[in-house]
Amino acid sequence: VYCDGNCNALIQFAVAGTPVSSYAERNVVTPSAAAGYLSIDSVRTLAQSATAVILRDRGEAVSNSPLAVLALRTDGNWHNGATFSASVTEQPDWCFDINRAQTGCETDA
């Protein structure tokens, strides 16, 4: 598991332009390796000791909500009432959809 030195584990990584065909489950995810994500079982295991969730893309948001962590421990999602606070001064431009990441996250029309 890749950690950043501040007890943060990386569970998913992709850059703009990543082809969907190369975005896949990986045993190891690092910021310098191929795009991919950890298995749901690996994420659930890591989340057992988690106390917060950090979302990073073109911005950053943090949640200390137990609901955010619960989403990683279960088949849930962050639409469960978890709240995130943006730690940037302007609205982050989130792009967590690999299909949109290919095109630079243009707004869907």
All heavy atoms as an XYZ file, in Angstrom:
803
protein
N       0.850     -1.184      0.000
C       0.000      0.000      0.000
C       0.886      1.234      0.000
O       1.821      1.339      0.783
C      -0.931      0.017      1.233
C      -1.701      1.308      1.316
C      -1.862     -1.169      1.210
N       0.593      2.169     -0.893
C       1.347      3.417     -0.958
C       0.784      4.400      0.070
O      -0.412      4.660      0.098
C       1.255      4.037     -2.360
C       1.911      5.391     -2.435
C       3.274      5.507     -2.671
C       1.174      6.551     -2.244
C       3.886      6.742     -2.725
C       1.781      7.797     -2.295
C       3.137      7.888     -2.539
O       3.735      9.105     -2.587
N       1.671      4.902      0.936
C       1.295      5.941      1.905
C       2.156      7.165      1.653
O       3.304      7.049      1.225
C       1.505      5.449      3.335
S       0.388      4.112      3.791
N       1.604      8.337      1.945
C       2.309      9.584      1.655
C       3.204     10.074      2.785
O       3.750     11.157      2.717
C       1.315     10.680      1.276
C       0.429     11.096      2.430
O       0.549     10.530      3.543
O      -0.408     12.000      2.228
N       3.358      9.320      3.846
C       4.180      9.749      4.967
C       3.384     10.461      6.045
O       3.903     10.783      7.102
N       2.113     10.729      5.762
C       1.226     11.373      6.733
C       0.057     10.457      7.093
O      -1.026     10.931      7.420
C       0.686     12.692      6.171
C       1.773     13.715      6.000
O       2.569     13.935      6.905
N       1.839     14.328      4.826
N       0.285      9.173      6.990
C      -0.734      8.147      7.291
C      -1.908      8.164      6.327
O      -3.005      7.723      6.662
C      -1.223      8.271      8.737
S       0.070      7.964      9.940
N      -1.712      8.662      5.122
C      -2.750      8.657      4.096
C      -2.419      7.592      3.065
O      -1.343      7.606      2.478
C      -2.846     10.014      3.398
C      -3.187     11.122      4.363
O      -4.105     11.000      5.160
N      -2.438     12.212      4.311
N      -3.340      6.665      2.844
C      -3.141      5.596      1.863
C      -3.805      5.981      0.552
O      -4.910      6.515      0.533
C      -3.728      4.292      2.386
N      -3.130      5.712     -0.549
C      -3.670      5.979     -1.878
C      -4.466      4.765     -2.332
O      -3.936      3.654     -2.366
C      -2.527      6.265     -2.852
C      -2.906      6.661     -4.266
C      -3.639      8.006     -4.268
C      -1.660      6.761     -5.131
N      -5.747      4.967     -2.638
C      -6.571      3.829     -3.051
C      -6.967      3.889     -4.517
O      -7.473      2.916     -5.064
C      -7.828      3.684     -2.157
C      -8.726      4.905     -2.246
C      -7.421      3.395     -0.720
C     -10.059      4.744     -1.510
N      -6.728      5.037     -5.171
C      -7.091      5.190     -6.589
C      -6.202      6.255     -7.192
O      -5.862      7.235     -6.528
C      -8.562      5.588     -6.692
C      -9.093      5.770     -8.080
C      -8.895      7.178     -8.647
O      -8.698      8.148     -7.925
N      -8.947      7.287     -9.945
N      -5.800      6.079     -8.457
C      -4.993      7.086     -9.126
C      -5.232      7.028    -10.627
O      -5.248      5.955    -11.226
C      -3.497      6.868     -8.858
C      -2.629      7.860     -9.564
C      -2.525      9.157     -9.100
C      -1.949      7.505    -10.714
C      -1.737     10.086     -9.770
C      -1.166      8.428    -11.385
C      -1.058      9.715    -10.908
N      -5.433      8.182    -11.230
C      -5.528      8.313    -12.688
C      -5.268      9.771    -13.033
O      -5.573     10.659    -12.253
C      -6.894      7.882    -13.191
N      -4.698     10.004    -14.174
C      -4.488     11.366    -14.657
C      -5.397     11.609    -15.854
O      -5.876     10.661    -16.490
C      -3.010     11.610    -15.054
C      -2.108     11.506    -13.844
C      -2.565     10.644    -16.140
N      -5.636     12.873    -16.158
C      -6.444     13.220    -17.325
C      -5.828     12.563    -18.558
O      -4.620     12.531    -18.720
C      -6.507     14.731    -17.495
N      -6.658     12.022    -19.394
C      -6.193     11.368    -20.602
C      -5.982      9.872    -20.447
O      -5.617      9.202    -21.406
N      -6.206      9.344    -19.240
C      -6.047      7.905    -19.034
C      -7.115      7.151    -19.810
O      -8.296      7.376    -19.604
C      -6.173      7.556    -17.529
O      -5.148      8.228    -16.804
C      -6.069      6.058    -17.316
N      -6.716      6.249    -20.702
C      -7.718      5.465    -21.433
C      -8.450      4.527    -20.466
O      -7.833      3.950    -19.573
C      -6.899      4.658    -22.430
C      -5.532      5.226    -22.419
C      -5.358      5.949    -21.134
N      -9.733      4.389    -20.658
C     -10.536      3.502    -19.808
C      -9.950      2.094    -19.835
O      -9.921      1.403    -18.813
C     -12.011      3.498    -20.261
C     -12.803      2.465    -19.502
C     -12.622      4.873    -20.074
N      -9.445      1.677    -20.972
C      -8.922      0.312    -21.103
C      -7.712      0.050    -20.207
O      -7.409     -1.098    -19.897
C      -8.554      0.026    -22.558
O      -7.564      0.935    -22.992
N      -6.998      1.097    -19.784
C      -5.830      0.883    -18.928
C      -6.119      1.183    -17.458
O      -5.251      1.026    -16.612
C      -4.647      1.729    -19.410
O      -4.923      3.097    -19.222
N      -7.338      1.600    -17.141
C      -7.738      1.880    -15.760
C      -8.330      0.608    -15.183
O      -9.409      0.172    -15.586
C      -8.760      3.023    -15.734
C      -9.170      3.447    -14.355
C      -8.301      4.167    -13.560
C     -10.423      3.128    -13.853
C      -8.680      4.570    -12.285
C     -10.806      3.526    -12.583
C      -9.926      4.248    -11.806
O     -10.292      4.645    -10.550
N      -7.605     -0.015    -14.263
C      -8.029     -1.326    -13.781
C      -7.637     -1.530    -12.326
O      -6.878     -0.747    -11.762
C      -7.385     -2.404    -14.639
N      -8.170     -2.590    -11.750
C      -7.798     -2.965    -10.391
C      -6.324     -3.349    -10.377
O      -5.846     -4.056    -11.264
C      -8.661     -4.141     -9.936
C      -8.458     -4.521     -8.498
C      -9.402     -5.625     -8.064
O     -10.639     -5.421     -8.141
O      -8.890     -6.690     -7.666
N      -5.614     -2.870     -9.363
C      -4.177     -3.135     -9.236
C      -3.874     -3.649     -7.831
O      -4.571     -3.320     -6.882
C      -3.363     -1.858     -9.450
C      -3.696     -1.079    -10.694
C      -2.859     -1.516    -11.843
N      -3.196     -0.706    -13.018
C      -3.157     -1.161    -14.236
N      -2.786     -2.394    -14.469
N      -3.469     -0.406    -15.249
N      -2.803     -4.408     -7.701
C      -2.351     -4.844     -6.382
C      -1.727     -3.690     -5.619
O      -1.798     -3.636     -4.396
C      -1.343     -5.988     -6.497
C      -1.989     -7.260     -6.987
O      -3.145     -7.530     -6.696
N      -1.243     -8.043     -7.747
N      -1.079     -2.785     -6.352
C      -0.432     -1.610     -5.760
C      -0.795     -0.405     -6.607
O      -0.753     -0.466     -7.836
C       1.103     -1.773     -5.732
C       1.766     -0.517     -5.194
C       1.506     -2.988     -4.906
N      -1.144      0.690     -5.951
C      -1.456      1.941     -6.641
C      -0.484      2.997     -6.119
O      -0.379      3.197     -4.912
C      -2.909      2.388     -6.360
C      -3.198      3.724     -7.021
C      -3.888      1.331     -6.826
N       0.253      3.622     -7.027
C       1.169      4.705     -6.644
C       0.990      5.862     -7.616
O       0.488      5.670     -8.726
C       2.649      4.258     -6.674
O       3.045      4.072     -8.037
C       2.871      2.986     -5.876
N       1.421      7.062     -7.224
C       1.279      8.201     -8.135
C       2.216      8.143     -9.341
O       2.099      8.941    -10.247
C       1.595      9.416     -7.267
C       2.048      8.918     -5.965
C       1.865      7.451     -5.906
N       3.135      7.195     -9.365
C       4.052      7.101    -10.500
C       3.833      5.842    -11.330
O       4.543      5.619    -12.305
C       5.496      7.138     -9.992
O       5.727      6.069     -9.103
N       2.850      5.026    -10.959
C       2.584      3.790    -11.692
C       1.381      3.975    -12.616
O       0.820      5.065    -12.724
C       2.334      2.644    -10.711
N       0.996      2.887    -13.246
C      -0.169      2.919    -14.132
C      -1.426      3.285    -13.350
O      -1.540      3.006    -12.157
C      -0.338      1.554    -14.791
N      -2.362      3.902    -14.032
C      -3.626      4.278    -13.415
C      -4.350      3.041    -12.924
O      -4.270      1.976    -13.534
C      -4.498      5.023    -14.419
N      -5.049      3.195    -11.809
C      -5.804      2.068    -11.308
C      -6.361      2.316     -9.924
O      -6.299      3.426     -9.405
N      -6.872      1.263     -9.346
C      -7.509      1.353     -8.037
C      -7.297      0.042     -7.292
O      -7.092     -1.020     -7.904
C      -9.004      1.648     -8.176
C      -9.716      0.696     -9.106
C     -10.296     -0.484     -8.627
C      -9.787      0.947    -10.476
C     -10.930     -1.374     -9.489
C     -10.416      0.056    -11.337
C     -10.985     -1.090    -10.842
O     -11.602     -1.974    -11.686
N      -7.337      0.105     -5.963
C      -7.229     -1.092     -5.139
C      -8.549     -1.846     -5.150
O      -9.606     -1.259     -5.361
C      -6.876     -0.721     -3.699
C      -5.503     -0.109     -3.458
C      -5.337      0.216     -1.968
C      -4.393     -1.034     -3.928
N      -8.477     -3.122     -4.869
C      -9.692     -3.937     -4.805
C     -10.582     -3.447     -3.664
O     -10.104     -2.839     -2.703
C      -9.340     -5.406     -4.571
O      -8.881     -5.587     -3.241
N     -11.851     -3.719     -3.763
C     -12.787     -3.311     -2.717
C     -12.416     -3.970     -1.388
O     -12.542     -3.354     -0.327
C     -14.255     -3.580     -3.113
C     -15.194     -2.878     -2.146
C     -14.530     -5.064     -3.187
C     -16.597     -2.710     -2.661
N     -11.922     -5.197     -1.421
C     -11.508     -5.859     -0.184
C     -10.317     -5.150      0.454
O     -10.271     -4.999      1.678
C     -11.171     -7.328     -0.444
C     -12.408     -8.168     -0.736
O     -13.513     -7.787     -0.295
O     -12.259     -9.203     -1.407
N      -9.366     -4.698     -0.366
C      -8.217     -3.947      0.165
C      -8.662     -2.627      0.769
O      -8.199     -2.234      1.842
C      -7.192     -3.690     -0.940
O      -6.620     -4.896     -1.380
N      -9.580     -1.934      0.087
C     -10.084     -0.654      0.599
C     -10.823     -0.865      1.913
O     -10.623     -0.121      2.880
C     -10.991      0.040     -0.443
C     -11.685      1.255      0.161
C     -10.176      0.441     -1.662
N     -11.653     -1.874      1.970
C     -12.389     -2.162      3.209
C     -11.430     -2.447      4.361
O     -11.642     -2.000      5.483
C     -13.328     -3.348      3.013
C     -14.547     -3.017      2.237
C     -15.417     -4.238      2.094
N     -16.598     -3.933      1.304
C     -17.295     -4.842      0.655
N     -16.942     -6.105      0.697
N     -18.354     -4.492     -0.031
N     -10.381     -3.210      4.094
C      -9.400     -3.526      5.130
C      -8.699     -2.261      5.612
O      -8.565     -2.036      6.817
C      -8.367     -4.545      4.608
O      -9.057     -5.746      4.252
C      -7.316     -4.853      5.649
N      -8.254     -1.417      4.692
C      -7.606     -0.163      5.067
C      -8.554      0.744      5.847
O      -8.153      1.407      6.798
C      -7.117      0.580      3.819
C      -5.896      0.010      3.136
C      -5.700      0.677      1.778
C      -4.664      0.197      4.003
N      -9.810      0.756      5.455
C     -10.795      1.648      6.082
C     -11.132      1.245      7.512
O     -11.672      2.060      8.263
C     -12.062      1.705      5.238
N     -10.803      0.039      7.899
C     -11.117     -0.390      9.266
C     -10.430      0.483     10.307
O     -10.949      0.679     11.400
C     -10.745     -1.863      9.471
C     -11.576     -2.817      8.648
C     -13.075     -2.605      8.807
O     -13.597     -2.553      9.912
N     -13.772     -2.468      7.689
N      -9.272      1.026      9.983
C      -8.572      1.892     10.934
C      -8.617      3.361     10.522
O      -7.953      4.199     11.126
C      -7.119      1.434     11.100
O      -6.451      1.448      9.860
N      -9.389      3.676      9.499
C      -9.482      5.063      9.018
C     -10.322      5.925      9.948
O     -11.264      5.457     10.573
C     -10.075      5.088      7.616
N      -9.970      7.195     10.017
C     -10.739      8.168     10.791
C     -11.226      9.320      9.926
O     -11.997     10.152     10.384
C      -9.903      8.734     11.948
O      -8.717      9.326     11.415
C      -9.524      7.631     12.936
N     -10.756      9.372      8.682
C     -11.142     10.464      7.795
C     -10.962     10.018      6.349
O     -10.300      9.024      6.068
C     -10.296     11.712      8.060
N     -11.562     10.777      5.439
C     -11.433     10.545      4.008
C     -10.990     11.854      3.369
O     -11.546     12.912      3.662
C     -12.780     10.089      3.390
C     -12.672      9.993      1.874
C     -13.224      8.759      3.989
N      -9.980     11.773      2.513
C      -9.515     12.949      1.763
C      -9.745     12.656      0.283
O      -9.293     11.633     -0.231
C      -8.023     13.232      2.001
C      -7.749     13.475      3.483
C      -7.566     14.429      1.163
C      -6.265     13.554      3.814
N     -10.446     13.548     -0.381
C     -10.648     13.455     -1.826
C      -9.733     14.474     -2.479
O      -9.782     15.660     -2.142
C     -12.103     13.762     -2.183
C     -13.167     12.917     -1.498
C     -14.556     13.401     -1.909
C     -12.987     11.456     -1.830
N      -8.908     14.029     -3.429
C      -8.013     14.953     -4.127
C      -8.174     14.759     -5.617
O      -8.173     13.653     -6.122
C      -6.554     14.673     -3.774
C      -6.160     15.192     -2.451
C      -4.656     15.182     -2.278
N      -4.352     15.544     -0.923
C      -3.639     14.803     -0.086
N      -3.122     13.676     -0.501
N      -3.434     15.201      1.133
N      -8.299     15.867     -6.288
C      -8.301     15.871     -7.744
C      -7.696     17.205     -8.119
O      -6.533     17.435     -7.859
C      -9.713     15.686     -8.286
C      -9.746     15.456     -9.798
O      -8.664     15.348    -10.407
O     -10.823     15.394    -10.367
N      -8.486     18.112     -8.632
C      -7.993     19.463     -8.893
C      -8.238     20.350     -7.689
O      -8.008     21.541     -7.733
C      -8.677     20.026    -10.126
C      -8.297     19.239    -11.349
C      -8.911     19.839    -12.584
N      -8.494     19.065    -13.723
C      -9.305     18.616    -14.638
N     -10.595     18.852    -14.562
N      -8.857     17.913    -15.639
N      -8.701     19.775     -6.641
C      -8.943     20.425     -5.366
C      -8.831     19.365     -4.299
O      -8.435     18.238     -4.569
N      -9.154     19.735     -3.089
C      -9.094     18.781     -1.995
C     -10.248     19.027     -1.051
O     -10.605     20.176     -0.786
C      -7.776     18.930     -1.242
C      -7.624     17.969     -0.087
C      -6.288     18.103      0.588
O      -5.256     17.734     -0.025
O      -6.259     18.573      1.741
N     -10.820     17.963     -0.560
C     -11.885     18.051      0.436
C     -11.637     16.966      1.467
O     -11.173     15.873      1.130
C     -13.262     17.884     -0.202
N     -11.943     17.280      2.703
C     -11.698     16.363      3.811
C     -13.002     16.113      4.544
O     -13.799     17.027      4.739
C     -10.662     16.959      4.788
C     -10.429     16.034      5.969
C      -9.358     17.267      4.068
N     -13.194     14.877      4.970
C     -14.341     14.538      5.806
C     -13.861     13.729      6.997
O     -13.180     12.722      6.842
C     -15.384     13.729      5.046
O     -16.452     13.408      5.918
N     -14.208     14.197      8.184
C     -13.983     13.443      9.415
C     -15.266     12.740      9.824
O     -15.354     12.187     10.920
C     -13.507     14.373     10.534
C     -12.145     14.941     10.226
O     -11.241     14.232      9.806
N     -11.993     16.240     10.405
N     -16.248     12.770      8.947
C     -17.546     12.170      9.222
C     -17.434     10.648      9.257
O     -16.877     10.045      8.340
C     -18.547     12.578      8.135
O     -19.705     11.776      8.214
N     -17.985     10.026     10.283
C     -18.017      8.562     10.300
C     -18.747      7.989      9.086
O     -18.467      6.873      8.660
C     -18.766      8.230     11.590
C     -18.670      9.450     12.440
C     -18.565     10.604     11.488
N     -19.653      8.763      8.500
C     -20.388      8.295      7.331
C     -19.483      8.168      6.105
O     -19.670      7.285      5.273
C     -21.565      9.219      7.036
C     -22.673      9.232      8.093
C     -23.690     10.316      7.778
C     -23.332      7.867      8.183
N     -18.491      9.047      5.987
C     -17.553      8.968      4.863
C     -16.702      7.710      4.979
O     -16.483      6.994      3.994
C     -16.677     10.209      4.816
N     -16.230      7.435      6.180
C     -15.441      6.227      6.407
C     -16.313      4.991      6.212
O     -15.882      3.996      5.626
C     -14.792      6.250      7.805
C     -14.059      4.947      8.092
C     -13.838      7.437      7.927
N     -17.551      5.051      6.675
C     -18.481      3.934      6.512
C     -18.656      3.571      5.038
O     -18.745      2.390      4.687
C     -19.838      4.275      7.132
C     -20.912      3.189      7.044
C     -20.514      1.973      7.877
C     -22.246      3.744      7.512
N     -18.682      4.571      4.177
C     -18.828      4.312      2.739
C     -17.668      3.473      2.208
O     -17.847      2.669      1.294
C     -18.932      5.628      1.974
N     -16.479      3.642      2.774
C     -15.330      2.846      2.349
C     -15.348      1.448      2.963
O     -14.776      0.511      2.417
C     -14.023      3.537      2.737
C     -13.720      4.843      2.011
C     -12.433      5.446      2.559
C     -13.625      4.645      0.517
N     -15.996      1.311      4.103
C     -16.044      0.007      4.783
C     -17.156     -0.889      4.261
O     -17.183     -2.080      4.554
C     -16.259      0.222      6.283
C     -15.087      0.852      6.970
C     -15.384      1.075      8.433
N     -14.247      1.711      9.080
C     -14.335      2.384     10.210
N     -15.494      2.497     10.838
N     -13.261      2.946     10.717
N     -18.081     -0.311      3.522
C     -19.251     -1.050      3.044
C     -19.418     -0.828      1.547
O     -18.582     -0.221      0.903
C     -20.523     -0.562      3.768
O     -20.750      0.808      3.405
C     -20.388     -0.686      5.281
N     -20.511     -1.259      1.012
C     -20.819     -1.003     -0.397
C     -21.504      0.338     -0.572
O     -22.174      0.568     -1.570
C     -21.723     -2.110     -0.959
C     -20.966     -3.412     -1.152
O     -19.746     -3.349     -1.382
O     -21.596     -4.473     -1.079
N     -21.353      1.241      0.384
C     -22.025      2.538      0.349
C     -21.330      3.542     -0.549
O     -20.422      3.220     -1.315
N     -21.782      4.774     -0.451
C     -21.172      5.876     -1.194
C     -21.266      7.138     -0.345
O     -21.812      7.120      0.748
C     -21.835      6.057     -2.563
C     -23.297      6.380     -2.444
O     -23.706      7.310     -1.761
N     -24.131      5.583     -3.101
N     -20.730      8.231     -0.849
C     -20.689      9.480     -0.077
C     -21.980     10.276     -0.160
O     -22.052     11.393      0.303
C     -19.495     10.333     -0.502
C     -18.215      9.699     -0.064
C     -17.899      9.341      1.216
C     -17.119      9.325     -0.856
N     -16.664      8.759      1.255
C     -16.148      8.738     -0.016
C     -16.845      9.416     -2.210
C     -14.938      8.263     -0.473
C     -15.640      8.943     -2.655
C     -14.705      8.373     -1.802
N     -23.018      9.704     -0.722
C     -24.331     10.345     -0.727
C     -25.145      9.835      0.455
O     -26.362      9.822      0.416
C     -25.059     10.078     -2.045
C     -24.322     10.618     -3.225
N     -24.298     11.951     -3.558
C     -23.527      9.989     -4.132
C     -23.537     12.119     -4.622
N     -23.059     10.952     -4.998
N     -24.465      9.421      1.493
C     -25.109      8.864      2.676
C     -25.239      9.883      3.801
O     -25.527      9.531      4.925
C     -24.326      7.641      3.173
C     -22.919      7.998      3.620
O     -22.492      9.140      3.550
N     -22.181      6.999      4.077
N     -25.002     11.149      3.493
C     -25.063     12.190      4.506
C     -23.694     12.660      4.964
O     -23.589     13.580      5.770
N     -22.631     12.035      4.462
C     -21.276     12.467      4.809
C     -21.052     13.884      4.301
O     -21.513     14.253      3.223
C     -20.253     11.524      4.185
N     -20.373     14.680      5.090
C     -20.067     16.052      4.689
C     -18.567     16.195      4.476
O     -17.770     15.567      5.166
C     -20.527     17.056      5.755
O     -19.925     16.711      7.007
C     -22.042     17.038      5.897
N     -18.203     16.988      3.497
C     -16.813     17.270      3.181
C     -16.605     18.771      3.201
O     -17.466     19.533      2.774
C     -16.461     16.738      1.779
C     -16.357     15.249      1.718
C     -17.479     14.469      1.545
C     -15.127     14.631      1.844
C     -17.392     13.091      1.495
C     -15.027     13.247      1.791
C     -16.161     12.479      1.619
N     -15.452     19.193      3.694
C     -15.122     20.611      3.669
C     -13.962     20.816      2.706
O     -12.942     20.142      2.809
C     -14.745     21.104      5.068
O     -13.625     20.384      5.546
N     -14.143     21.703      1.761
C     -13.093     21.998      0.793
C     -11.987     22.776      1.488
O     -12.244     23.686      2.271
C     -13.648     22.796     -0.381
N     -10.753     22.399      1.213
C      -9.625     23.094      1.819
C      -8.912     23.977      0.800
O      -7.749     24.281      0.937
C      -8.648     22.078      2.422
O      -8.165     21.218      1.421
N      -9.629     24.360     -0.232
C      -9.096     25.298     -1.215
C     -10.007     26.513     -1.231
O     -11.143     26.469     -0.799
C      -9.036     24.663     -2.631
C      -8.006     23.555     -2.662
C     -10.382     24.133     -3.053
N      -9.505     27.619     -1.721
C     -10.273     28.854     -1.666
C     -11.343     28.936     -2.736
O     -12.298     29.663     -2.599
C      -9.345     30.074     -1.794
O      -8.578     29.941     -2.985
C      -8.416     30.159     -0.591
N     -11.180     28.194     -3.814
C     -12.207     28.207     -4.849
C     -12.842     26.834     -4.965
O     -12.306     25.849     -4.464
C     -11.631     28.651     -6.186
C     -10.470     27.823     -6.650
C      -9.780     28.434     -7.850
O      -9.244     29.531     -7.729
O      -9.805     27.788     -8.900
N     -13.952     26.742     -5.613
C     -14.671     25.481     -5.758
C     -13.805     24.471     -6.499
O     -13.366     24.721     -7.603
C     -15.972     25.726     -6.533
C     -16.817     24.491     -6.718
C     -17.386     23.978     -5.404
O     -17.606     24.730     -4.484
N     -17.604     22.686     -5.331
N     -13.536     23.321     -5.885
C     -12.736     22.304     -6.584
C     -13.451     21.807     -7.838
O     -14.667     21.776     -7.886
C     -12.628     21.171     -5.557
C     -12.994     21.779     -4.253
C     -13.921     22.927     -4.559
N     -12.673     21.418     -8.823
C     -13.210     20.859    -10.060
C     -13.037     19.348     -9.987
O     -12.060     18.795    -10.456
C     -12.456     21.439    -11.258
C     -13.000     20.944    -12.577
O     -14.101     20.360    -12.589
O     -12.326     21.139    -13.592
N     -13.991     18.681     -9.323
C     -13.860     17.240     -9.103
C     -14.004     16.477    -10.404
O     -14.829     16.796    -11.234
C     -14.912     16.750     -8.115
C     -14.833     17.439     -6.799
C     -15.782     18.218     -6.239
C     -13.732     17.448     -5.889
N     -15.350     18.692     -5.029
C     -14.099     18.245     -4.793
C     -12.481     16.862     -5.889
C     -13.257     18.461     -3.707
C     -11.630     17.085     -4.809
C     -12.028     17.864     -3.738
N     -13.204     15.434    -10.528
C     -13.261     14.589    -11.708
C     -12.937     13.168    -11.304
O     -11.825     12.699    -11.492
C     -12.277     15.081    -12.760
S     -12.383     14.162    -14.292
N     -13.903     12.469    -10.715
C     -13.667     11.102    -10.273
C     -14.226     10.083    -11.246
O     -14.181      8.899    -10.993
C     -14.260     10.884     -8.879
C     -13.571     11.723     -7.844
C     -14.220     12.787     -7.260
C     -12.270     11.462     -7.491
C     -13.575     13.572     -6.318
C     -11.608     12.234     -6.555
C     -12.266     13.291     -5.964
N     -14.747     10.514    -12.354
C     -15.308      9.618    -13.361
C     -14.254      9.397    -14.441
O     -13.878     10.332    -15.150
C     -16.567     10.261    -13.950
C     -17.255      9.395    -14.984
O     -16.592      8.547    -15.614
O     -18.467      9.585    -15.177
N     -13.739      8.188    -14.572
C     -12.675      7.907    -15.531
C     -13.101      8.240    -16.952
O     -12.291      8.674    -17.764
C     -12.182      6.447    -15.422
C     -10.921      6.223    -16.270
C     -13.256      5.469    -15.820
C      -9.715      6.967    -15.807
N     -14.367      8.101    -17.268
C     -14.825      8.427    -18.616
C     -14.702      9.921    -18.884
O     -14.373     10.332    -19.986
C     -16.269      7.957    -18.820
C     -16.366      6.451    -18.770
O     -15.623      5.764    -19.441
N     -17.256      5.958    -17.927
N     -14.951     10.749    -17.888
C     -14.796     12.196    -18.053
C     -13.334     12.602    -17.973
O     -12.920     13.581    -18.573
C     -15.619     12.947    -17.006
C     -17.106     12.838    -17.265
C     -17.932     13.605    -16.257
N     -17.543     14.989    -16.223
C     -17.419     15.699    -15.100
N     -17.626     15.149    -13.940
N     -17.075     16.954    -15.148
N     -12.520     11.847    -17.201
C     -11.096     12.188    -17.061
C     -10.379     12.124    -18.398
O      -9.435     12.863    -18.636
C     -10.416     11.258    -16.057
N     -10.838     11.265    -19.285
C     -10.217     11.147    -20.595
C     -10.290     12.449    -21.370
O      -9.423     12.746    -22.170
C     -10.925     10.085    -21.415
C     -10.732      8.699    -20.908
C     -11.447      7.761    -21.848
O     -11.032      7.588    -22.979
N     -12.534      7.184    -21.384
N     -11.337     13.202    -21.139
C     -11.542     14.433    -21.925
C     -11.276     15.679    -21.112
O     -11.673     16.758    -21.488
C     -12.993     14.470    -22.454
O     -13.891     14.419    -21.349
C     -13.258     13.309    -23.385
N     -10.602     15.527    -19.972
C     -10.251     16.694    -19.180
C     -11.386     17.181    -18.305
O     -11.392     18.318    -17.870
N     -12.394     16.360    -18.070
C     -13.503     16.688    -17.166
C     -14.386     17.828    -17.658
O     -14.846     18.633    -16.885
C     -12.991     17.010    -15.768
S     -12.377     15.575    -14.923
N     -14.587     17.890    -18.949
C     -15.508     18.915    -19.427
C     -16.881     18.670    -18.801
O     -17.244     17.538    -18.501
C     -15.659     18.877    -20.958
C     -14.453     19.375    -21.698
C     -13.485     18.239    -22.004
O     -13.843     17.070    -21.846
O     -12.347     18.552    -22.378
N     -17.614     19.734    -18.622
C     -18.950     19.611    -18.077
C     -19.834     18.885    -19.073
O     -19.820     19.183    -20.258
C     -19.545     21.010    -17.793
O     -18.661     21.679    -16.911
C     -20.915     20.904    -17.186
N     -20.581     17.902    -18.568
C     -21.499     17.189    -19.438
C     -22.609     18.140    -19.888
O     -23.160     18.871    -19.094
C     -22.136     16.004    -18.714
C     -21.090     14.948    -18.361
O     -20.117     14.815    -19.130
O     -21.263     14.280    -17.329
N     -22.922     18.107    -21.161
C     -23.957     18.992    -21.681
C     -25.319     18.346    -21.602
O     -25.482     17.187    -21.537
C     -23.646     19.362    -23.123
